[in-house]
Amino acid sequence: MPLSKKNIEIDIVWFKKDLRTLDNKSLEFVSNSGNPTLFIYIFEPSVIDSPDCDPRHLRFIFESLLDIQKKLRKFSLDLNFINCEALKFFQEISNKYKIKNVLSYEEIGNNLTYKRDKSILKFFQSRSINWIQNKTNGIIRGLRSRKNWKKKWLEEMKSEILITDFEFINKQKVNIPSSIKSFNFIDTFDKNFQPGGETYAWMYIRSFLKSRHVGYSKNISRPSESRISCSRLSPYITYGNLSSKQIYQFFSRSSKNRDIRNFLSRLQWRCHFMQKFDDQPDMEFNNINSAYDSIRNKYDKNLLLKWRKGETGIPIIDACMRCLDQTGYLNFRMRAMIVSFAAFNLWQDWKNFSHHLAKKFLDYEPGIHYSQIQMQSAVTGINTVRIYNPVKNSLELDPSGEFIKKWVLELKSIPVEYIHEPWKMTKIEQEMYNFSIGDNYPLPIVDIEISRKEALEKIWRIKKSSKSKTIAKNILKKHVNK
Ligand SMILES: Cc1cc2nc3c(=O)[nH]c(=O)nc-3n(C[C@H](O)[C@H](O)[C@H](O)COP(=O)(O)OP(=O)(O)OC[C@H]3O[C@@H](n4cnc5c(N)ncnc54)[C@H](O)[C@@H]3O)c2cc1C
């Protein structure tokens, strides 16, 4: 009797944020299982429509998938780009084939993907489908205590890197049900953004070790120089073009070098923040410390619109917002400064601008994003309150105004002594440079000094309160690594 498809046992490799062919436990598994295998990435309409998703993320994912597909095709295997909700996909495919194992990596995502995974797990359990979810970058699901966390993280970083032999993967074709749509990305490659994929990730990592790391520590906060001297690995880590383990081992022999050491310590911070988010996922919606819940209650849409468009009248802020919009990247200090400006100088609640930034950061990673935005808005009660003075930062980190001139073209002809504070030009000077403040470029939408003092007072009033201190103690107990 011929075998019906329903009797054929298959495995499914469900790529999520592990978009690589090297050091991938899912691929290693199917090279050993011998089962016919379906390789998929699911572009879910609900995720695409969510307020933190942007076409730039989809493009990066799509480019990464094309890179994987190229490699799979060399071995007569294929990757399918699915376009429907994950649950629907698994329901339909399980009507057609007997699914034995689904392989993926644990996703430290937002509430939407977390809830999705819970419903998928329930479905798999109802059909006796074995879902093997591998650990992501040393993050431990359901962790009760941070005791020995660093030790365990290091053990994971030092463990063996997998190199799968694709020849061993069963090549029998597994067909997608005809009711399932495939995803086609219409947006094209954009040279202003880092391109996605394992191949590019390795170009970035190699060039960083070869030469770009020189000056890493010196240039890390400078808006122009950091674009070269920083590793620029963040989107490749976010989408798993590289695993943290691969990066750790690639650089470990050079860890005597101070710049490399500084870089590697940040790789660990990354995982620390991800762990923190996995332990307390409600920080996507709520202040980590509820003592700060009602301090910023006046939402000013208009002020935030000017901030978003880079029309605040503060050149370094405007340059950052426009640069981020057009390239998807800013270094750490500039990210912290634009958040500080919105949260302190404009006194706006982070919940009203976090999605905008999530969309704009090409490397958007909820675990780092929400922790950082809350820290920079000073609503955790455990971190030092830092209000970045944009003019001081501009003078120190972009002294020649190179970065400002590149992104705020209205200020291109302004002499360097006024580029950081064009509102200080006299009428005669404005005429000399054929420039009129308020017409060619806006006056500042807020007084930096006054708003800073007011914000500090308000924040410290809460920080000193017994409510904030008690909650802060519990936060430290929960999240500090031992
Ligand atoms: C408000 C705000 C939001 C942020 N959102 C994100 C985000 O969504 N995704 C993201 O990857 N980073 C985020 N960061 C952290 C940091 O700004 C970026 O990781 C860094 O700028 C990326 O550039 P790079 O790869 O050249 O970093 P490098 O300096 O070369 O650092 C190497 C790697 O270490 C990690 N890293 C560096 N700095 C930090 C940090 N402070 N905290 C945690 N991990 C770090 C990143 O994975 C980075 O790729 C955010 C920072 C702030 C202030």
The ligand as a MOL file (V3000), in Angstrom:
LIG
                    3D

  0  0  0     0  0            999 V3000
M  V30 BEGIN CTAB
M  V30 COUNTS 53 58 0 0 0
M  V30 BEGIN ATOM
M  V30 1 C 17.5350 54.0210 24.3090 0
M  V30 2 C 18.4330 52.9220 23.8380 0
M  V30 3 C 17.9140 51.8840 23.0880 0
M  V30 4 C 18.7330 50.8450 22.6600 0
M  V30 5 N 18.1850 49.8540 21.9290 0
M  V30 6 C 18.9540 48.8480 21.4840 0
M  V30 7 C 18.3870 47.7970 20.6880 0
M  V30 8 O 17.1780 47.7820 20.4210 0
M  V30 9 N 19.2240 46.8110 20.2450 0
M  V30 10 C 20.5560 46.8120 20.5420 0
M  V30 11 O 21.2680 45.9020 20.0950 0
M  V30 12 N 21.0970 47.7820 21.3000 0
M  V30 13 C 20.3500 48.7900 21.7780 0
M  V30 14 N 20.9250 49.7750 22.5490 0
M  V30 15 C 22.3220 49.6250 22.9980 0
M  V30 16 C 23.4260 50.2430 22.1100 0
M  V30 17 O 23.1450 51.5720 21.8160 0
M  V30 18 C 23.6330 49.4520 20.8160 0
M  V30 19 O 23.7760 48.0850 21.1100 0
M  V30 20 C 24.9020 49.8750 20.0870 0
M  V30 21 O 24.8660 51.2430 19.8260 0
M  V30 22 C 25.0120 49.0810 18.7960 0
M  V30 23 O 26.1440 49.4550 18.0700 0
M  V30 24 P 27.3850 48.4750 17.8730 0
M  V30 25 O 26.9430 47.1340 17.4480 0
M  V30 26 O 28.3590 49.1830 17.0090 0
M  V30 27 O 27.8820 48.3820 19.3840 0
M  V30 28 P 29.2850 48.0150 20.0200 0
M  V30 29 O 29.6880 49.1600 20.8720 0
M  V30 30 O 30.2420 47.5490 19.0210 0
M  V30 31 O 28.9020 46.8620 21.0460 0
M  V30 32 C 28.9180 45.4700 20.7060 0
M  V30 33 C 27.6060 44.8290 21.0120 0
M  V30 34 O 27.3430 44.8860 22.4050 0
M  V30 35 C 25.9520 45.1110 22.6420 0
M  V30 36 N 25.7990 46.3890 23.3550 0
M  V30 37 C 26.5090 47.5110 23.1910 0
M  V30 38 N 26.1050 48.4480 24.0650 0
M  V30 39 C 25.1240 47.8940 24.7840 0
M  V30 40 C 24.3120 48.3500 25.8460 0
M  V30 41 N 24.4450 49.5520 26.3630 0
M  V30 42 N 23.3850 47.5180 26.3390 0
M  V30 43 C 23.2400 46.2780 25.8540 0
M  V30 44 N 23.9720 45.7840 24.8490 0
M  V30 45 C 24.9090 46.5780 24.3280 0
M  V30 46 C 25.2880 45.1510 21.2800 0
M  V30 47 O 24.8120 43.8860 20.9720 0
M  V30 48 C 26.4180 45.5260 20.3560 0
M  V30 49 O 26.2440 45.0630 19.0600 0
M  V30 50 C 20.1170 50.8370 23.0050 0
M  V30 51 C 20.6320 51.8930 23.7520 0
M  V30 52 C 19.8080 52.9140 24.1710 0
M  V30 53 C 20.3970 54.0390 24.9730 0
M  V30 END ATOM
M  V30 BEGIN BOND
M  V30 1 1 1 2
M  V30 2 1 2 3
M  V30 3 2 2 52
M  V30 4 2 3 4
M  V30 5 1 4 5
M  V30 6 1 4 50
M  V30 7 2 5 6
M  V30 8 1 6 7
M  V30 9 1 6 13
M  V30 10 2 7 8
M  V30 11 1 7 9
M  V30 12 1 9 10
M  V30 13 2 10 11
M  V30 14 1 10 12
M  V30 15 2 12 13
M  V30 16 1 13 14
M  V30 17 1 14 15
M  V30 18 1 14 50
M  V30 19 1 15 16
M  V30 20 1 16 17
M  V30 21 1 16 18
M  V30 22 1 18 19
M  V30 23 1 18 20
M  V30 24 1 20 21
M  V30 25 1 20 22
M  V30 26 1 22 23
M  V30 27 1 23 24
M  V30 28 2 24 25
M  V30 29 1 24 26
M  V30 30 1 24 27
M  V30 31 1 27 28
M  V30 32 2 28 29
M  V30 33 1 28 30
M  V30 34 1 28 31
M  V30 35 1 31 32
M  V30 36 1 32 33
M  V30 37 1 33 34
M  V30 38 1 33 48
M  V30 39 1 34 35
M  V30 40 1 35 36
M  V30 41 1 35 46
M  V30 42 1 36 37
M  V30 43 1 36 45
M  V30 44 2 37 38
M  V30 45 1 38 39
M  V30 46 1 39 40
M  V30 47 2 39 45
M  V30 48 1 40 41
M  V30 49 2 40 42
M  V30 50 1 42 43
M  V30 51 2 43 44
M  V30 52 1 44 45
M  V30 53 1 46 47
M  V30 54 1 46 48
M  V30 55 1 48 49
M  V30 56 2 50 51
M  V30 57 1 51 52
M  V30 58 1 52 53
M  V30 END BOND
M  V30 END CTAB
M  END
